[in-house]
């Protein structure tokens, strides 16, 4: 049997700056929102934007301050990626490495140089960089001084940042993504958008206004990217995963549809270029009044994305029955209940490979644009066996089943241009800030408290993924 994966399919891996780099204040980088998130008990309320004037306590441990030290070890890591045969590597630029305060007049040359070095190293091995402009880190100065994305002025700062990096890397980077998991704004408003709510503030009003600002900023980035970079491909990025109705009763079906639309809302604007009809009704019923500036609607219309980037970890399930709703799944920010047909990861994330195929089909039916799977993977606890190896069969099983379903989606006629699995090397977990929740093919010796040599070693999955890529998806 010959493989159905296109010959130039972008097999790869994906990370985010704050989860790998460390060196959080090195060479002029400014403090970012995620640098204030400890692993302690304050992490969760803060991720939801619920702690005002939070002052980090120096005694706590801040994972992103050192992470896995990719900042100094990128050459070693990229050499390992090359050995695995990665065709692409998705990473993010930390805005505060380029503009430490976000509103600076001049960019920070040392920060620009760092990413030049990383891109050069990738290109040396023929690995295509895929770059996210904003992946859960915002210069803290913008939060303090302007209220982050609540404030329209931040759109201009973002546009300047985007133009700066497009101009600098135009000969090195063709694939870009604007905002990572933009729909997370509604679930983790501090993490995705740097929002901290004041007492008495109407959260929904604030979040949707911030969303409008990000959607405008995203369209401005698409526009600038197309003007500056020859052949640029600029995508959006959705935390995807379809919602099943628990029962076939129409109320459940309607609720599942509404829940999916909460997420599609963002992509409908970024890909179709206008606010969907259902948003109008939602805004009216919830007394949300968006301030839309003159020219915004045109801008959104004329600058839609080239492809749909998405992450897929699990599907979701919902119900209108209060008793069934009590079976809430743990560990997932999306409102979901336990699906009796499916297993879950150690963190309670539902495992549903078939849902991956269905989700890809949904996105294809809805947008008719190429899809790029920019995150997928299993967070698990790894242990060395007696042979001093990590035999992560569970990870291989998860990825194998998902890749098989991606193949089914290709057979369904869905256009998919690449697959970058999450965390090809162990990194800090975004939700918990811990190291013990690992995704990598490459193990990093570091624990939850920040101890360890930071040495890298190959897991069993390293060899498996290498063979998947070598055979272009045939040998899985
Ligand atoms: C996505 C984020 C990533 C990431 C991943 C896994 O939501 O885009 O940054 O970390 O989820 O989540 P976690 O690290 O919490 O397991």
Boltz pocket constraint, residues with backbone or C-beta under 6 A from the ligand:
constraints:
  - pocket:
      binder: B
      contacts: [[A, 16], [A, 136], [A, 180], [A, 181], [A, 239], [A, 311], [A, 375], [A, 379], [A, 422], [A, 428], [A, 429], [A, 430], [A, 431], [A, 432], [A, 437]]
      max_distance: 6.0
